[in-house]
Amino acid sequence: MANKFQTNAIRGPINAFIFKMLSGYMDRLFGNSKRELFKNHPETVVEIGSGAGANMRYLKKGTRLIAIEPNIYMHNNLKKSAEKYGIDLEIKSLMGEAIDLPDASYDFVVCTLVLCTVHDPLQCLQQIKRILKPSGIFIFIEHVEARENTMLSFIQSLIHKPWHWFFEGCHTNRNTKQLLESVGFSKLELETYNLYSPFIPIIPQVHGSAIK
Ligand SMILES: C[S@@+](CC[C@H](N)C(=O)[O-])C[C@H]1O[C@@H](n2cnc3c(N)ncnc32)[C@H](O)[C@@H]1O
């Protein structure tokens, strides 16, 4: 694993701007499932790859959010979102593969559209499991590889290289479902579906929850 997070001095800020600009549209796309998945969240939430803070609008005012976000260009927008939504924010400039939080300490960990990008998604999932309390819940929404020999899988392969370059390491076609299944969560509830939008490579998705 490359254990140092690298962001590009041009694409990093551009991506931070794009994710900030897209947050309203992302709410239209993901709002219903996020409201459902986040509805019983506790006072403290750990989020991996918080980006520009797209998920803060689904958290109760006053929530303590520990945001594991290695891309420093995202941090300003994270702070602005926290102010807007009344979130008590702590940013950790760390990778999800190397979280410095103690074992078995958190009830709720969130990750949306991140496992596509982390260098080592299995290690990141193992870290998430490690910091969860025994009954702790992990909530995820991820885009995944399309079914083989479909138009979507063709488009994912075709666009993978420029997409991966522009979105700083994002894989259009990761088998995140299989990764989630391999971590050994005691309970895993997931749904695979197509979420249609102009962002064709990310149409195939998986969402759900896992218990440590
Ligand atoms: C596509 S954005 C998603 C942001 C946000 N979760 C959302 O749903 O809008 C992916 C985020 O993952 C972060 N990221 C990339 N590699 C990471 C890693 N190894 N550990 C934690 N976060 C990472 C990026 O900096 C970026 O903020």
The ligand as a MOL file (V3000), in Angstrom:
LIG
                    3D

  0  0  0     0  0            999 V3000
M  V30 BEGIN CTAB
M  V30 COUNTS 27 29 0 0 0
M  V30 BEGIN ATOM
M  V30 1 C -15.7580 10.9330 -4.1990 0
M  V30 2 S -15.2490 11.7450 -2.7590 0 CHG=1
M  V30 3 C -16.6420 11.4450 -1.7040 0
M  V30 4 C -16.8040 12.4680 -0.6490 0
M  V30 5 C -18.0070 12.2990 0.2700 0
M  V30 6 N -17.9040 11.1060 1.0500 0
M  V30 7 C -19.2880 12.3160 -0.5150 0
M  V30 8 O -20.0680 11.3560 -0.4340 0
M  V30 9 O -19.5250 13.3300 -1.2040 0 CHG=-1
M  V30 10 C -14.0040 10.6480 -2.1410 0
M  V30 11 C -13.3380 11.1880 -0.8950 0
M  V30 12 O -12.4810 10.1590 -0.3500 0
M  V30 13 C -11.2760 10.7680 0.0670 0
M  V30 14 N -10.2120 9.7520 0.0830 0
M  V30 15 C -9.4230 9.3510 -0.9190 0
M  V30 16 N -8.5540 8.4230 -0.5140 0
M  V30 17 C -8.7970 8.2220 0.7910 0
M  V30 18 C -8.2260 7.3830 1.7800 0
M  V30 19 N -7.2220 6.5630 1.4910 0
M  V30 20 N -8.7330 7.4430 3.0280 0
M  V30 21 C -9.7610 8.2760 3.3260 0
M  V30 22 N -10.3440 9.0990 2.4230 0
M  V30 23 C -9.8650 9.0730 1.1780 0
M  V30 24 C -11.0320 11.8590 -0.9560 0
M  V30 25 O -10.1350 12.8220 -0.4930 0
M  V30 26 C -12.4560 12.3910 -1.1410 0
M  V30 27 O -12.7540 13.3780 -0.2060 0
M  V30 END ATOM
M  V30 BEGIN BOND
M  V30 1 1 1 2
M  V30 2 1 2 3
M  V30 3 1 2 10
M  V30 4 1 3 4
M  V30 5 1 4 5
M  V30 6 1 5 6
M  V30 7 1 5 7
M  V30 8 2 7 8
M  V30 9 1 7 9
M  V30 10 1 10 11
M  V30 11 1 11 12
M  V30 12 1 11 26
M  V30 13 1 12 13
M  V30 14 1 13 14
M  V30 15 1 13 24
M  V30 16 1 14 15
M  V30 17 1 14 23
M  V30 18 2 15 16
M  V30 19 1 16 17
M  V30 20 1 17 18
M  V30 21 2 17 23
M  V30 22 1 18 19
M  V30 23 2 18 20
M  V30 24 1 20 21
M  V30 25 2 21 22
M  V30 26 1 22 23
M  V30 27 1 24 25
M  V30 28 1 24 26
M  V30 29 1 26 27
M  V30 END BOND
M  V30 END CTAB
M  END
